[in-house]
Amino acid sequence: MRRPSRLARTLLALSTMTICAGCTTASQVVSRQLPPESSVVLDPVPIPPIAKGQDARVALAQTGSALRQANGRLVKSRIIYRGVRKSYGGQ
């Protein structure tokens, strides 16, 4: 088995030092501003209370309204998430 020559070891050491020197000088952190947290979109939708003796149609309408509001917030959250991914160059 051949032993590596002194020149080969020197070239390997120099190239390794060059790579390490490049890594230490290129350690600048790129910062990005994330969009502010939206309390309108990310807050939970409260469950409407049902009172004793309340008409079932009214309770159903209130629950349906809360469900539409919650689904609307989910759609908005998805749009915001896609925008953030697009700004970061994601797919």
N, C-alpha and C positions, 0 to 999 in steps of 0.2 A: 504494500500500500504506500502510495506517495505521500510525503509530508508537504503541506503548503509552503511555498517559498516565502522568504521574508518580504519580498515585494508585494505578493498577494495579500499577506496579512496587513501590511502597511496601507495598501489601497482600501482594504475592507475597513480598517480603523478610521481612515480619513473620511470615507463615505458615510460611515455611521455617525461620526462627529458632525458632519455637514447636515445630515438629516436632523439630528438632535438640536443643533443650533437653529435650524429653520423652525422647528416646533416651538422653541422657547421664545422666539421673536414674534411669532404669529399667534400669540395667545390672547389677542384682543377679543373681548366678548361683544357680540352684536346684540344690542338690546332693541326690543320692540315694545311699543305701547299697545297693551291689550285694551279692547273696548271696555268701558265701565260696565259694571254689573247692573243690569236693568232690573229694578225692583218691580216694575210693571209686568214684566214677562216672567220672571223667575219666582215670584211669590206664589204660594199655593192658593188655589181658589177655595174659599170656605164652603163647607157643606151647608146648604140652607136648613135652618131648624124647622122641624115639623111640630106644630102645636096640637094639643089635644082638641079635637072637634074641628080641625081645619079641613076644608074641602080637599078631597084627593086630587082634583084637577088643578087646584092652585099649587099644591105641593109638587105635583108632577111638572107643572110649568116652571116652578122655581128651580127644581132639580135639573130640568132640561136646559134652562138658561145658564146655570152654573157649569154644566157639562160643555156647552158651546163655548163659554168663556175659557174653560181649561183647555179645550182643543185648540182654540185660537192662540193661546199662549204657547202651546207646543209647536204650532206652525211657525210662529214668530221666532221661537228659540231655534228651530231648525234653520231658518233663513239666516239668523245671526251666526250660527255655527258654520254654515257654508261660507259666509263672508269672511270669517276669521281664517278658515282653511284656505280660501282663495288668496287672502292677503299674505299668507305664509308660503304660498306656492304649492300647497297640497292638492291632491286630486279630489 
